[in-house]
């Protein structure tokens, strides 16, 4: 594995490990003045596995790619390809999800109250 494709190979291994259709995983790697751009194309049925609840899995993958890139002195960005015409399911409101209104939730901010930002 050469240093030039370490980020691509890492992403491929990671995504193929979590999707149901690993043979459909395609990664395009381009380099420009902004750094390395990895474009991930997957089976539409696997989109939920890669994005995760509230985008947490995608954010974790991006964080790991930044670490791999930093180790190789490169800035690595991830774009998850969404086919044209694809539709996301409609979002449910808070009541349907059983969540409390955030204005009613007390948050303890005492640990950061003295910070000078």
N, C-alpha and C positions, 0 to 999 in steps of 0.2 A: 504494500500500500504506500504510494508516494505521498509526500506532504501536500502536493497540489490537490489531491482528491480525497484526503482524509475526512474532510467535512462531509462530502457527498457520500462516501462509504459509511460513515457513522450514521447519517440520516437514514440511509437505505436500510441498514441493519435495524435501527430503532423502529422505524415505521413498519417494516415487514414483520417485526415481532409483535406488533399490537393490532394489526388489521386482520380481517377475515379472508381477504383476497390478496395475499402477498405478491402473486404473479402480476397483478395490475399496477403495482407501484412503479412509477416512472419519475426520475429526477433529472431536471435540466440544470446545468451549472453554467452561469455566465459571470464574467468579471468585467467591472467597469470602474470609474473613478470613485464610486461609493463603496466598493469592495466586492465581495462575492455574493451573488444572488442565487439561491437554490429554489427552484420552482418545483413544487411537489404536486404530482398528478396521481390521484388514487381513484379506486372504484367509488362511485357516489354512495354506495351502501356503507362504505367504511368511513365516511366523513365524520360521523359522530364519535368514532373511536379516536380519530386524530385531533379533532377540535376539543372534545371533552366537555364536561359540564361547565358552563359559563366561560369556555375558552381556556380552562386551566391546563389541559394537556398540551394544547398548541403553545401556550406561554412557556410551559416547562421545556418543551422541545426547543423553542427559540433561545431560552436561557442556556441550555446545554450546548447549542450550536455556537453561542457567543464564547463559551469557555473553550471549545475546540478551536475556534477561530483565534482567540487570544493566545492560545498556546502556539499557534502557527503564525502569529503576527498578521492576522487578517481580520477584517470585519465581515462577518457572515450574517446574511439576512435570509429569512424564509418567507416564501410566498406560497400559500396553499391555493392551488388552482381550483376555481369553482366554475364548472361549465356554464355557458350562457343558457339561460332559460331554466336553470335549476331553481327550485323554490324551497325555501325553508318553511317548516311548519309554523303556523301562526303562534305568536308568543301568548302565553297564558298570563292573566293578571295576578296580582299578589293573592287575592282571595282564592282563586282557583288553585294556586300552589300552596296555600295554607301558610303564607308568610305574614308576619306582623308588619305593620306600618313602621318604617324606620324612625319616624318622628316620635314614636312611643317607646323606643328602645334606648335605655341609658347606656352610654359608653364612658368607661373610665379613662380619662385623659390625664390623670395626675402624674403619670410617669414622664410625660413630655411637656408639661406646663412650664417648666423652668428653662426649656431650651431657648437659646437666643438664635433665631433663624431669621 
